[in-house]
Amino acid sequence: MDRERNNIELDILITGGTLITMSEDMVIIEDPAVGIKDGKILFVEKREGQISEYRAKEILDASESIVMPGLINTHTHSPMVCFRGLADDLPLMEWLNDHIFPAELKYVNEDMVYNGSLLAIAEMILSGTTTFCDTYFYESSVAQAAVDSGMRAVPARGFMDSPTPGNPDPFRHTEIAGQFIERWADATPLISPALICHTPLTCSAETLRNIKNIARNSKLPFIIHLSETKDEVKIIEERYGLTPVSYLHSLGVLDDLTIAVHCVCLNGKDIDILADHGVKVSHNPESNMKLASGVAPIPKLLEKGVTVGLGTDGCASNNDLDMFMEMDTAAGIHKVAALDPTVMDAKTVLKMATSGGAKVLGLEDRIGSIEAGKCADIIILDMKKPHLTPLYNCYSQIVYSAEGHDVSTAIIDGKIVMKERHLLCMDIFDIMERVRKTADVISDSR
């Protein structure tokens, strides 16, 4: 350790255990020292000497633990925790058209979105997620919930060519997008705004081009649910004579600031188009599996150099926001689909949940790995558990054995938001009670 650092008082010092950096060269450090000050990682090194040689306001002992980057959920609809379990075991279009869309039009308001987002954020922090990309109605309420709870978020204002909660006039897209960007672009380091068009089915060519141009001019991510089901592909092909990917390509909306969600039903040409244009992909295996949409060709996308991150989707189609479960599913589902146990190895999947997710969201210069100069978004896993014993391979243990409740501590932007499984920035019991009251209203009127 540089002795000049003795004159610096750290905000947080993490020592002990095993550090998985998820840096480009995948460095692992036994008995590390990670210094945090002013929200940033000041140094990452193997500890030398006594802890007393470091000066810190708070010291976290990570002995018998794994220290790693916080997980990054690249796609969810956080307020939909309020609809968890409302309509399960249904095909996507029946689930949407007969249950979710009617419920949203009837029950969604700013308070529901804010409270639902707080509950989702609590669930995510408790299971190791420190950044999430969200899209829903009243998206500013989602962003505010993230700020109030100390969570890092990429809230995406959504657009459809039909009346939606909070936007009864679908022809005010340009005005609404501009207002959202102006409010959140420089509001806080925790918030990075984005724009999303729901699908090629629910947005006209004009809307797709318009929203993409606004996002492109503001250098913000443009997100779209894409090729999620065979039905979507069939309808787009009947309308335009093109696959959904080729259709978006013809509109000029695909580039390296585009995030395509799901991408289940792709052909070889689709994959080449996505790769050639630098499009990023958010893979949501549990949601795709539960809705029987299919298995996305993620190994082929990775072979072509496409950047892929993991997402949970919303709780109405997944029922949980645990990224550890998502990692396990992502590894397993592709092995069985390919009948190849070497496909989607643990290291690849963990990259998708950390450094890969950061690249998908355009935040790789800030988060996704534990390196000096990056934001201090870090989690600590308690390995003193029967299901985590013994430990031979850190990556395998995290992907195949660890669960969300193994996370003991979470740090976001240099602030401890959870310690010893206690949320420090939220009253979880009050939040759960608020969401229960919303659920009571929904149940009583069904």
Secondary structure by P-SEA (a helix, b strand, c coil): cccccccccccbbbbcccccccccccccccbbbbbbcccccccccccccccccccccbbbbbccbbbbcccccccccccccccccccccccccccccccaaaaaaccccaaaaaaaaaaaaaaaaaacccbbbbcccaaaaaaaaaaaaccccbbbbbbccccccccccccaaaaaaaaaaaacccccccccccccccccccccaaaaaaaaaaaaaacbbbbbbccccaaaaaaaaaaccccaaaaaaaaccccccccccccccccaaaaaaaaaabbbbbbbaaaaaaacccccaaaaaaaabbbbbbbbccccccccccaaaaaaaaacaaaaaacccccccaaaaaaaacaaaaaaaccccccccccccccccbbbbbcccccccccccaaaaaccccccccccbbbcccccccccccccccaaaaaaaaaaaaaaaaaaac
